[in-house]
Amino acid sequence: MVATRNVNVKDGDVLVMVGTMKGAFLLRANGARKRWDVGGPYFPGHSVYAMAFDGRGKKPKLWASTNSMHWGGVLRSSTDFGRTWTNPESANVKFPTETGASLNQIWKIRPGRREEPGTLYCGVEPAALFESQDDGETWTLNRGLYDHPHRALWQPGGGGLCLHTILPDATNPQRMFVAISTGGVYRTDDGGHTWNPRNHGVRADFLPGKHPEWGQCVHKIVAHPSRPERLFLQNHWGLYRSDNGGDSWQDIANGVPSDFGFAMAMHPHDAETVYIVPIESDQFRCTPEGKLRVYRTRNAGRSWEPLTRGLPQKEALECVLRDAMSVDHQNPAGVYFGTRSGVVYGSPDGGASWSKLIGGLPPVVTVEAAVVGEVRSSGGRRKTNSAKASPRRASVRAKAKSARSSKRATPRHAKVGRRPAKKK
């Protein structure tokens, strides 16, 4: 058995959590993101479909869903960056007995809003939403969605009948979106008591009627906290944007080699910028033309550009799954994704250039990035847990302040810092 390594993490570090079919790994770098330390494998032999970072409490907490063919799925957490993990004796996320349902997989772990300490959400298979109000100690099934009249007619996709995306509205605490394969997008406007399908304009090529009210195989939806009414959607065939909270969707597959795909990530600072990884087709789930390309829009889908610098462009028949792409909140933003061939790539400059962070892993299922010591507000602004700025930052700020003061004190006609002319 390979020995488990740990990483030393401090405030300001970037942490990339990687879940695979045979365990989990942690990648750590400082803010420059040039050198990465690797921790793991954690939970060797267990599939890890979901990981999350929660920085809202006194201690940052890592979450992981682990699944064993013998013991089933459980939710585990760590407050020391993976050195120790909780190990529940029985399933801590489970269906009430009267439902007759049993948990197959935890697909998503989503911390609640910053102003909702202790609130967590889980999306599971068979498709259902669970909520915890006590930091994961106990979990409650959302009956409004589970008892929805459409439920009996939802059909499993290739990965099963799963609720894989949970998207709380950043400004309206009563509103939340979920995505189900294959059920489509559903929205609640009353805190989860009732749910309505929001799929108008999204096609379902595998059904006789191509535009049903519900039943689409939605692969991912994202939104920026500064514009919660605008959503982007990667479908099982189809790339869409909604500007009215999902009430209607318009096609934005403009200039991409394929509109089939799984992964989608929102830029942390720009509500117009989204990243995807197109896949050739549902029959041949590999990157088109054997080229590993991330596509980026910087105008909300009116056009897309390939980002290839540092990525293999020959014989790269890769696939990136729905949760295997993430961004950090540095500036410039870091973008990360993992492949089913076990390689994790990262970009420290918003996708302009890429490098391989690690290879030789089991198939990558989920990638989640976070900046340690940072708490995200529902409005998308950056906040820190640290009471004081670091000495280095304080020094930089002091120098900048001094420079501004000197500039204001200098007469306009003075020639400050002018270099002598070079001799010819």
C-alpha positions as CSV (number, residue, x, y, z in Angstrom):
1,M,0.0,0.0,0.0
2,V,1.3,3.5,-0.9
3,A,2.0,5.6,2.2
4,T,-0.3,8.6,2.6
5,R,1.4,11.9,2.5
6,N,0.0,15.1,4.0
7,V,0.3,18.8,3.0
8,N,1.1,21.7,5.3
9,V,-1.5,24.4,4.6
10,K,-1.6,28.0,5.8
11,D,-3.8,31.0,5.1
12,G,-3.4,32.4,1.6
13,D,-2.6,29.0,0.1
14,V,-4.5,27.6,-2.8
15,L,-5.9,24.1,-2.2
16,V,-7.2,21.8,-5.0
17,M,-9.2,18.8,-3.9
18,V,-9.2,15.9,-6.3
19,G,-11.6,13.0,-6.0
20,T,-11.0,9.9,-8.0
21,M,-12.5,6.4,-8.5
22,K,-9.9,5.0,-6.0
23,G,-9.3,7.7,-3.4
24,A,-8.8,11.5,-2.9
25,F,-5.8,13.8,-3.2
26,L,-5.0,17.3,-2.0
27,L,-2.8,19.7,-4.0
28,R,-1.4,22.8,-2.2
29,A,0.5,25.8,-3.5
30,N,1.1,29.3,-2.3
31,G,-0.6,32.3,-4.0
32,A,1.9,32.2,-6.9
33,R,0.7,28.7,-7.8
34,K,4.0,27.7,-9.3
35,R,5.0,24.7,-7.1
36,W,2.5,22.1,-5.9
37,D,2.7,19.7,-3.0
38,V,0.6,16.6,-3.1
39,G,-1.2,14.9,-0.2
40,G,-2.9,11.5,-0.4
41,P,-4.1,9.0,-1.3
42,Y,-6.9,9.4,1.2
43,F,-9.6,6.7,1.3
44,P,-7.6,4.3,-1.0
45,G,-10.0,2.0,-2.9
46,H,-13.0,4.2,-2.3
47,S,-14.7,6.2,-5.0
48,V,-14.9,9.9,-4.1
49,Y,-17.5,11.6,-6.2
50,A,-17.7,14.9,-4.2
51,M,-15.4,17.1,-2.2
52,A,-16.0,20.6,-0.7
53,F,-14.1,23.3,1.3
54,D,-16.0,25.1,4.0
55,G,-14.2,28.2,5.3
56,R,-17.1,29.7,7.3
57,G,-16.3,28.3,10.7
58,K,-13.4,28.9,13.2
59,K,-11.5,26.1,11.5
60,P,-11.6,25.4,7.8
61,K,-13.3,22.0,7.1
62,L,-12.9,19.6,4.2
63,W,-15.7,17.4,3.1
64,A,-15.6,14.2,1.1
65,S,-18.2,11.6,0.1
66,T,-16.6,8.1,0.0
67,N,-18.2,5.1,-1.4
68,S,-17.3,1.4,-0.9
69,M,-18.8,-1.5,-2.7
70,H,-19.0,-3.2,0.7
71,W,-20.0,-0.4,3.1
72,G,-21.8,2.0,0.8
73,G,-21.6,5.8,0.8
74,V,-20.8,8.1,3.8
75,L,-19.9,11.7,4.3
76,R,-16.6,12.4,6.0
77,S,-14.8,15.6,7.1
78,S,-11.4,16.9,8.2
79,T,-10.5,20.0,10.2
80,D,-6.7,19.5,9.8
81,F,-6.4,19.4,6.0
82,G,-6.6,15.6,5.7
83,R,-4.4,14.4,8.5
84,T,-7.4,12.9,10.2
85,W,-10.9,12.3,8.9
86,T,-14.2,11.4,10.6
87,N,-15.2,7.8,10.0
88,P,-19.0,7.3,10.6
89,E,-20.0,3.8,11.6
90,S,-23.1,4.0,9.5
91,A,-24.5,6.2,6.7
92,N,-25.0,9.8,7.9
93,V,-26.9,10.7,4.8
94,K,-29.8,8.3,4.3
95,F,-33.4,8.1,3.2
96,P,-36.2,7.9,5.7
97,T,-37.3,4.3,6.0
98,E,-40.8,5.0,4.7
99,T,-39.5,6.1,1.3
100,G,-38.2,2.6,0.6
101,A,-35.2,4.2,-1.1
102,S,-31.5,3.5,-0.4
103,L,-28.5,5.8,-1.0
104,N,-26.3,4.8,-4.0
105,Q,-24.0,7.8,-4.2
106,I,-23.4,11.3,-2.9
107,W,-22.8,13.5,-6.0
108,K,-22.5,16.9,-4.5
109,I,-21.6,18.6,-1.2
110,R,-22.5,22.3,-1.1
111,P,-21.9,24.6,1.9
112,G,-24.7,27.1,2.4
113,R,-24.4,30.9,2.1
114,R,-21.9,32.8,4.3
115,E,-24.8,34.1,6.4
116,E,-26.0,30.5,7.0
117,P,-23.4,29.0,9.3
118,G,-23.8,25.3,9.8
119,T,-26.0,24.9,6.7
120,L,-24.9,22.3,4.2
121,Y,-26.6,20.6,1.2
122,C,-26.1,17.2,-0.5
123,G,-27.2,16.0,-3.8
124,V,-27.5,12.3,-4.1
125,E,-28.5,9.3,-6.2
126,P,-31.3,8.4,-6.5
127,A,-32.1,12.0,-7.2
128,A,-32.8,13.9,-4.0
129,L,-31.7,16.9,-2.0
130,F,-30.6,16.7,1.7
131,E,-30.0,19.6,4.1
132,S,-28.1,19.9,7.3
133,Q,-28.5,22.8,9.8
134,D,-25.9,21.6,12.3
135,D,-22.7,21.4,10.3
136,G,-23.4,17.9,8.9
137,E,-24.3,16.2,12.2
138,T,-27.8,15.4,11.0
139,W,-29.5,15.5,7.6
140,T,-33.0,16.0,6.4
141,L,-34.6,14.9,3.1
142,N,-36.2,17.8,1.2
143,R,-39.7,16.4,0.8
144,G,-40.9,19.2,-1.5
145,L,-38.6,17.8,-4.3
146,Y,-38.6,14.2,-3.3
147,D,-42.5,14.1,-3.4
148,H,-42.7,16.0,-6.7
149,P,-45.2,14.5,-9.1
150,H,-42.6,14.4,-11.8
151,R,-40.3,12.2,-9.8
152,A,-41.9,8.9,-10.8
153,L,-41.2,9.6,-14.5
154,W,-37.6,10.8,-14.1
155,Q,-35.2,8.4,-15.8
156,P,-31.5,7.6,-15.0
157,G,-28.8,8.9,-17.2
158,G,-25.5,7.2,-17.9
159,G,-24.3,8.0,-14.4
160,G,-27.6,7.0,-12.7
161,L,-30.6,9.1,-11.6
162,C,-28.6,11.8,-9.8
163,L,-29.0,15.3,-8.4
164,H,-25.5,16.6,-9.2
165,T,-25.7,20.4,-9.1
166,I,-26.9,22.7,-6.2
167,L,-27.0,26.4,-6.9
168,P,-28.3,28.7,-4.1
169,D,-29.3,32.2,-5.3
170,A,-26.7,34.7,-4.1
171,T,-29.2,37.4,-3.2
172,N,-32.5,35.6,-2.6
173,P,-32.4,33.1,0.3
174,Q,-35.7,31.6,-0.7
175,R,-34.4,30.7,-4.2
176,M,-32.3,27.7,-5.3
177,F,-31.6,25.7,-8.4
178,V,-30.8,22.0,-8.7
179,A,-30.0,20.0,-11.8
180,I,-31.0,16.3,-12.2
181,S,-30.0,13.8,-14.8
182,T,-32.4,13.1,-16.3
183,G,-35.0,15.4,-14.9
184,G,-33.7,18.8,-15.9
185,V,-33.4,22.1,-13.9
186,Y,-35.8,22.7,-11.0
187,R,-36.1,26.0,-9.1
188,T,-37.6,26.8,-5.7
189,D,-38.8,30.3,-4.8
190,D,-40.1,29.4,-1.3
191,G,-37.1,27.9,0.5
192,G,-37.6,24.4,-0.8
193,H,-41.3,23.8,-0.1
194,T,-42.2,23.7,-3.8
195,W,-40.2,23.2,-7.0
196,N,-40.9,24.0,-10.6
197,P,-39.1,22.8,-13.8
198,R,-37.2,25.5,-15.6
199,N,-36.2,24.0,-18.9
200,H,-38.0,26.1,-21.6
201,G,-35.7,26.1,-24.7
202,V,-33.4,23.3,-23.6
203,R,-33.7,20.3,-25.9
204,A,-33.7,16.6,-25.2
205,D,-32.6,14.9,-28.4
206,F,-33.2,11.4,-26.9
207,L,-36.9,12.0,-26.5
208,P,-39.7,12.0,-29.1
209,G,-40.5,15.5,-28.2
210,K,-37.3,17.5,-28.4
211,H,-38.4,20.3,-26.0
212,P,-40.3,18.8,-23.1
213,E,-41.2,20.8,-19.9
214,W,-38.9,18.5,-18.0
215,G,-36.8,15.3,-18.5
216,Q,-33.7,16.9,-20.0
217,C,-30.3,15.5,-19.2
218,V,-28.7,18.6,-17.8
219,H,-25.0,18.1,-17.1
220,K,-24.1,21.3,-15.3
221,I,-25.3,24.8,-14.5
222,V,-23.4,27.8,-13.1
223,A,-24.0,31.4,-12.2
224,H,-22.0,34.4,-11.0
225,P,-23.1,35.8,-7.6
226,S,-23.1,39.3,-8.9
227,R,-25.8,38.3,-11.5
228,P,-27.8,35.4,-10.0
229,E,-30.5,35.8,-12.6
230,R,-28.1,34.8,-15.4
231,L,-27.3,31.1,-15.6
232,F,-25.2,29.0,-18.0
233,L,-26.0,25.4,-18.8
234,Q,-24.1,22.5,-20.3
235,N,-26.6,20.0,-21.6
236,H,-26.5,16.5,-23.0
237,W,-26.2,18.1,-26.5
238,G,-26.6,21.9,-26.0
239,L,-25.0,24.9,-24.5
240,Y,-27.4,27.6,-23.1
241,R,-27.8,30.8,-21.2
242,S,-30.7,32.2,-19.3
243,D,-31.1,35.8,-18.4
244,N,-34.3,35.5,-16.4
245,G,-33.6,32.9,-13.6
246,G,-34.1,29.9,-15.8
247,D,-37.6,30.9,-17.1
248,S,-36.2,30.6,-20.7
249,W,-32.9,29.5,-22.2
250,Q,-31.2,30.5,-25.5
251,D,-28.6,28.6,-27.4
252,I,-25.0,29.9,-27.1
253,A,-23.1,27.2,-28.9
254,N,-21.3,29.7,-31.1
255,G,-18.0,28.4,-32.6
256,V,-17.5,25.4,-30.4
257,P,-16.4,22.1,-32.0
258,S,-19.2,20.3,-30.2
259,D,-22.0,21.3,-27.9
260,F,-21.9,18.1,-26.0
261,G,-19.9,18.1,-22.8
262,F,-20.0,17.8,-19.0
263,A,-17.7,20.3,-17.2
264,M,-18.5,24.0,-16.9
265,A,-17.0,26.6,-14.5
266,M,-17.8,30.3,-13.9
267,H,-15.0,32.9,-13.7
268,P,-14.9,34.1,-10.0
269,H,-14.6,37.9,-10.9
270,D,-16.3,38.2,-14.3
271,A,-19.9,37.5,-14.9
272,E,-19.3,37.3,-18.7
273,T,-16.6,34.6,-18.5
274,V,-17.3,30.8,-18.5
275,Y,-15.1,27.8,-19.2
276,I,-16.2,24.5,-20.8
277,V,-14.5,21.4,-22.2
278,P,-16.3,20.2,-25.3
279,I,-16.7,16.4,-25.9
280,E,-17.2,14.9,-29.4
281,S,-20.5,13.1,-28.8
282,D,-22.5,10.9,-26.4
283,Q,-21.3,7.9,-28.4
284,F,-17.6,8.9,-28.5
285,R,-16.9,10.7,-25.2
286,C,-13.5,12.1,-26.0
287,T,-12.2,15.5,-26.9
288,P,-12.8,16.4,-30.6
289,E,-10.0,15.8,-33.0
290,G,-7.8,14.4,-30.3
291,K,-7.1,17.9,-29.0
292,L,-7.5,18.7,-25.3
293,R,-9.0,22.2,-25.4
294,V,-10.7,24.3,-22.8
295,Y,-13.1,26.8,-24.4
296,R,-13.7,30.2,-22.9
297,T,-16.3,32.9,-23.5
298,R,-15.7,36.4,-22.3
299,N,-19.0,37.8,-23.6
300,A,-21.6,35.5,-22.1
301,G,-21.6,33.0,-24.9
302,R,-21.7,35.2,-28.0
303,S,-18.4,33.7,-29.0
304,W,-15.9,31.1,-27.6
305,E,-12.1,30.8,-27.9
306,P,-10.0,27.7,-27.5
307,L,-7.3,27.8,-24.7
308,T,-4.6,25.3,-25.7
309,R,-1.2,26.6,-24.5
310,G,0.4,23.9,-22.5
311,L,-2.3,21.3,-23.3
312,P,-1.7,18.3,-25.6
313,Q,-3.0,18.8,-29.1
314,K,-2.2,15.4,-30.6
315,E,-3.6,12.0,-29.7
316,A,-5.3,13.5,-26.6
317,L,-8.5,11.4,-26.5
318,E,-9.5,12.7,-23.1
319,C,-12.8,13.2,-21.2
320,V,-13.5,15.7,-18.4
321,L,-16.5,14.9,-16.2
322,R,-19.2,17.3,-14.9
323,D,-17.6,18.1,-11.5
324,A,-13.9,17.8,-12.6
325,M,-13.4,21.5,-13.3
326,S,-13.1,24.3,-10.8
327,V,-11.6,27.8,-10.3
328,D,-9.9,29.5,-7.4
329,H,-10.7,33.1,-6.4
330,Q,-7.2,34.6,-6.8
331,N,-6.5,37.5,-9.2
332,P,-5.7,36.4,-11.9
333,A,-8.0,33.4,-11.4
334,G,-6.7,29.9,-11.3
335,V,-8.6,27.3,-13.4
336,Y,-8.2,23.5,-12.8
337,F,-9.5,20.3,-14.4
338,G,-8.9,16.6,-14.2
339,T,-9.3,13.9,-16.8
340,R,-10.5,10.3,-16.8
341,S,-7.0,9.3,-17.6
342,G,-5.9,10.6,-14.2
343,V,-4.2,13.9,-15.1
344,V,-4.9,17.2,-13.4
345,Y,-4.1,20.4,-15.2
346,G,-4.0,23.9,-13.9
347,S,-3.7,27.5,-15.2
348,P,-2.6,30.4,-12.9
349,D,-3.7,33.1,-15.4
350,G,-7.3,32.5,-16.2
351,G,-6.7,29.8,-18.9
352,A,-4.0,31.6,-20.9
353,S,-1.4,28.9,-20.2
354,W,-1.6,25.4,-18.6
355,S,0.6,22.9,-17.0
356,K,0.2,19.4,-15.7
357,L,0.0,19.5,-11.9
358,I,0.0,15.7,-11.4
359,G,-0.5,12.6,-13.5
360,G,-0.9,8.9,-12.9
361,L,-4.0,9.2,-10.8
362,P,-7.1,7.0,-11.0
363,P,-9.9,8.4,-13.1
364,V,-10.7,11.9,-11.8
365,V,-14.3,12.5,-10.9
366,T,-14.3,15.8,-9.0
367,V,-12.0,18.8,-8.7
368,E,-12.7,21.6,-6.2
369,A,-10.4,24.6,-5.7
370,A,-10.3,27.0,-2.7
371,V,-8.2,29.8,-1.2
372,V,-7.5,29.0,2.4
373,G,-8.5,31.8,4.9
374,E,-11.0,33.3,2.5
375,V,-14.8,33.3,3.1
376,R,-17.0,34.0,0.2
377,S,-20.0,36.2,0.8
378,S,-23.3,35.6,-1.0
379,G,-22.6,38.7,-3.1
380,G,-19.3,37.4,-4.3
381,R,-17.0,39.7,-2.4
382,R,-13.8,38.4,-0.8
383,K,-13.5,38.3,2.9
384,T,-10.8,36.8,5.1
385,N,-10.8,35.1,8.4
386,S,-7.5,36.6,9.3
387,A,-7.7,39.6,11.7
388,K,-4.5,41.2,10.4
389,A,-2.9,41.4,7.0
390,S,0.3,39.5,6.6
391,P,3.6,41.5,7.2
392,R,4.5,41.2,3.5
393,R,1.1,42.7,2.4
394,A,1.4,45.4,5.1
395,S,4.8,46.3,3.8
396,V,3.6,46.5,0.2
397,R,0.7,48.7,1.2
398,A,3.0,51.0,3.2
399,K,5.4,51.4,0.3
400,A,2.5,52.2,-2.0
401,K,1.1,54.8,0.4
402,S,4.5,56.4,0.7
403,A,4.9,56.6,-3.1
404,R,1.5,58.2,-3.5
405,S,2.3,60.8,-0.8
406,S,5.7,61.6,-2.5
407,K,4.0,62.0,-5.8
408,R,1.4,64.4,-4.4
409,A,4.2,66.5,-2.7
410,T,6.2,66.9,-5.9
411,P,5.7,70.0,-8.0
412,R,4.4,69.3,-11.4
413,H,7.5,70.8,-13.1
414,A,9.9,68.7,-11.1
415,K,11.7,66.0,-13.1
416,V,11.5,63.0,-10.7
417,G,13.2,59.8,-11.6
418,R,14.1,60.9,-15.1
419,R,16.8,58.8,-16.6
420,P,19.8,60.5,-18.4
421,A,19.8,60.2,-22.1
422,K,21.8,57.3,-23.5
423,K,25.0,58.2,-25.4
424,K,24.8,57.4,-29.1
